[in-house]
Amino acid sequence: MEKKYIDDVSLFSALGFDTVHSADYSDFEGADIVLDLNKPVPSKMHDRYDTIIDGSTIEHIFHLPNVQNNIHNMLKVGGRIIHFTPSASFFRVDHGFYMFSPTLLNEYYQSNRHRIEKVYISVFKWGESETGVRDIYQYDPKKPHLLHHLRRDSIEIFLVATEAKDSTGDAIPQQGSYLRGWSKNTGCRVGSIVVPEMQT
C-alpha cells in the first residue's frame, strides 16, 4: 500500500542532512533519543546539531526556560532553531501547557543574541477543507496592532533563529514593547505586584 506521507528521515535526507535524530520523553513512537527536556540535557549532546526543529513540542513541556536553554546547548554555532508552535488554538484550548505570544520567542532569541531570520504568523480557518486554510503574516514586534484583527480558529508561530558565537540560552528577556516605551519615557507601564507589609 502506498504511503500518503513522507517520514522525517526521508524528508531531511532529501534536503541534504546526513543524520536525523528524533527525541521524545518516551519511546512510544520510536524516538531515537529518549530524554526529558525539563531537565538539562547530557553534555554529550551539547554543540551537536546544525538544525533543531520544534514541531509544536515546547508547549507540552512545563519548564520552558530549561527547554530553551537545552535547545541553545544542543545547537552548534551557526545552527538554526525552527519553531512551529501554537499561539492561539480556539479549537484545542487544552492542547498543551501553553499557547504562546510571538513576543515570547522573539524577545527570548533577541535577548540571547541569536540572529532572528524569520518570524511569521500562520492562521488556520478550519472547516473549509480537510487541512484548513492558511494565511501567512510577517510578524513585526513594533506593530502588534496589525495582529489584533486575526479572528480565526487557530494561530501558529513560525520562527527561525541562528545561533552565534556569543549566543546564550539563559538570559531572561523583558518585553520589547515596554522597553521601547521606557526608553522614550512615554509613561508605558507594566502590571505591578503589590506585597503589603504587616503592621506590628
C-alpha positions, -999 to 999 in steps of 0.1 A, spaced: 0 0 0 14 34 -10 21 58 19 4 92 18 31 108 38 69 111 40 87 103 72 112 126 89 143 107 79 133 106 42 124 143 42 156 156 58 178 132 39 163 145 7 172 181 19 209 170 24 211 161 61 234 131 68 220 122 101 185 127 115 175 121 152 141 123 168 138 130 205 109 124 229 101 119 265 92 82 259 100 56 232 63 51 225 66 64 189 101 50 183 122 81 191 160 78 186 167 97 218 146 95 250 151 125 273 132 149 295 137 184 282 125 198 315 160 188 328 194 198 314 204 176 285 236 155 289 268 173 279 275 148 251 245 164 233 260 199 235 271 216 203 259 187 183 232 198 159 231 220 128 193 223 129 167 216 156 130 216 146 104 222 173 73 208 155 48 220 182 67 204 211 76 231 236 40 239 246 39 204 261 70 208 283 64 226 317 98 241 323 101 264 294 134 282 304 151 248 306 137 237 272 150 269 256 184 266 272 186 229 261 180 240 225 208 266 228 232 240 243 224 214 216 229 237 187 262 243 171 274 279 164 257 288 132 230 262 138 193 270 134 163 265 156 129 264 137 98 267 158 62 258 146 43 264 178 7 274 187 -2 309 195 -40 306 198 -59 274 194 -95 281 199 -105 246 187 -79 229 210 -79 250 242 -64 223 263 -38 212 237 -7 218 259 5 237 289 10 269 269 -2 289 239 25 314 230 27 350 221 52 356 192 67 382 216 79 354 238 101 337 212 111 369 195 123 386 227 140 354 240 162 350 210 170 387 208 180 388 245 202 358 240 219 372 209 206 348 183 201 362 148 164 361 140 159 351 104 121 349 100 90 353 122 56 346 107 21 342 120 3 313 103 -35 314 106 -58 284 100 -95 287 93 -108 252 99 -139 237 83 -133 249 47 -111 219 38 -97 188 54 -65 206 64 -77 241 69 -69 274 51 -36 290 59 -30 328 58 6 340 65 15 373 81 50 386 87 55 395 124 66 429 133 71 434 171 68 472 166 34 469 150 14 445 173 -18 462 164 -17 446 130 -24 412 146 -54 423 166 -78 417 137 -69 380 135 -100 361 145 -97 326 132 -97 291 146 -60 286 152 -29 307 150 6 293 149 41 310 152 68 302 127 102 314 138 138 307 126 168 318 146 205 312 141 230 307 170 260 330 170 294 326 188 282 349 216 247 334 218 234 324 253 205 303 264 197 317 299 192 354 295 158 364 308 141 388 284 119 418 291 91 425 267 104 448 239 72 469 236 77 480 272 115 485 268 108 508 238 82 527 258 106 531 288 134 543 266 111 570 252 98 579 286 63 577 274 49 565 307 43 530 294 36 508 324 36 471 331 13 454 356 27 456 391 27 432 421 19 447 455 32 429 486 16 445 516 36 447 549 20 437 581 20 464 607 33 455 641 
